[in-house]
Amino acid sequence: MAECLQAVNLFWSPVLRDISLTLEPGELVALIGPNGAGKSTLLRMLTGYLPPDNGQCVLNGKSLAEWSPQALSRRRAVMRQQSQLGFDWPVEDVVAMGRAPWQQVNSAKIVREVMDLTGCSPLSGRKYNALSGGEQQRVQLARALTQLWVDNAPQGWLFLDEPTSALDLYHQQHLLRLLKQLTTGGQLHVCAVLHDLNLAALWADRLVLLHQGEIVAQGSAAHVLQAQMLSRWYGAEVHIGQHPGSPTPQVFLAP
C-alpha cells in the first residue's frame, strides 16, 4: 500500500486551528492563501520542524515525532523560502549537503545528475553566497532533490516554501514542469506554498486554500479559483478567465 502523509486536527495557537489534511502519493499540492493565512506554519508542521499544540502528523502510519532524524531525512526534504549559509561553499558542495543522511556511495555521480536535471551545472565552481536569489533557489532545489535521490530518481516527500519567488519566467516554467514530470511517476510527492495562483492552477493537482489558519477550500483549480471565493478570502476584486493553451482557470486583478 502506498504511503501517505496525514495531518489530523492540527492546532498551533495563534496561527492554525483544526487543520486536517491528507497528502496522497504522486500529487503536486499547492498551499495558497493571503499573507498570514498559515501556509508556512502548516508546511513546517507537515515536515516535522514545528510540533503542533494538538493533533499529529502521520507518515506511513507513524507519527513524525516517532521517526528518527536520519530515517525522516531520507523520506522528506525541505526547500525553505530563504536559505542563507554562514559559510561560502562552492555550489556543488551545497548540493552535496543533501546526501548527508546517506552513505556517501556514488554521491558525486548523484550530485552531477541532479545538477544537470535542475539546470545548475553552469553554476558549478561558483560560490553560493555570490549567487543571485534566483540562482540560490535553484541550488536549494537541487540540494533537496539530491537528499531524496534513490535508484536514479527522487523518492519521498518534497516540501517547498515559495520556490518560484525569485525566479524569472523561464526558470519558473522549468522548475514546475520538472516537478510535475517527477511526480507523474508516483515516487515523488510535492507540497509547495505558492503565491502565484496562475502557476498553481497550471501545474498543481490540488489546491488547498487557507485563511486565518483554517482550510476554507481545496480541490482542483476549477473548483477553488472562483471569483466569488477568491474575493471573499483574499479581499481583492478579480476576474477569472481561461488559459489560451489549457482548460485551466487563470486569475486577473480587476483594474
Helices and strands as residue ranges (DSSP letters): E 5-12, E 16-23, E 28-32, H 39-46, E 54-59, E 62-63, G 64-66, H 69-75, E 76-79, H 91-96, G 97-99, H 107-118, G 121-123, G 128-130, H 133-147, E 149-150, E 153-154, E 156-161, H 169-184, E 188-193, H 197-203, E 206-211, E 214-219, H 221-224, H 227-234, E 238-242, E 249-253
